[in-house]
């Protein structure tokens, strides 16, 4: 009787294990991406098939055509994320994600090159579109920047490239929570070099975390969504 009981228990365990594996296999094969892009919530980390942008905009909008027109894209062409991001000399305007549209590409003004040009570009774009955010992080030089504007007014902006280039507005709760230190215009020249380097590297590494607090972090967008959704690419008009 003991032997028969042991055999029976073993059979039950085998049947349960097979059933559990089939159930998990079916869940793994089930699509995790909703059909409606607006219903998508970025959660899964991005697979390594695309290059993470160093500079991007986050625009509060659900209308891709409106953003495209505001940027003045010449010869706009529909394309996937991976196609758009491979065009280094153009801009790629993403489809809306949870009420935000991302813009990436080498044509975006870099505050490290000319902070005044960057300021004019962002303020004019914000006048046209409303709420506009900009983020920049260079993993090698640790140059970094972020800005948030509403209807052409700078609510908060900070840019660093070997020195403070732009520091406007009051630090946001997100910056404080993340432990980001923003130097005043004349503050960065003082203090130990190693301490300055640590602070600058820490700030640069936290730009994406700040983006997640303010709007969207591009590196957390599921790679399958990037392949299945389509935005538009083109060269921007030089109106700034």
Secondary structure, 3 states (H helix, E strand, C coil): CHHHHHHHHHHHHHHHHHHHHHHHHHHHHCCCCCCCHHHCCCCCCCCCCCCCCCEEEEEECCCHHHHHHHHCCEEEEEEEHHHHHCCCCCEEECCCECCEEEEECCCCCCCCCCHHHHHHHHHHHHHHHCEEEEEEECCCCCCEEEEEEECCEEEEEEEECCCEEEEECCCCHHHHHCCCCCCCCCCCCCCCHHHHHHHHHHHHHCHHHHHHHHCCCHHHCCHHHHHHCEEEEEECCCCC
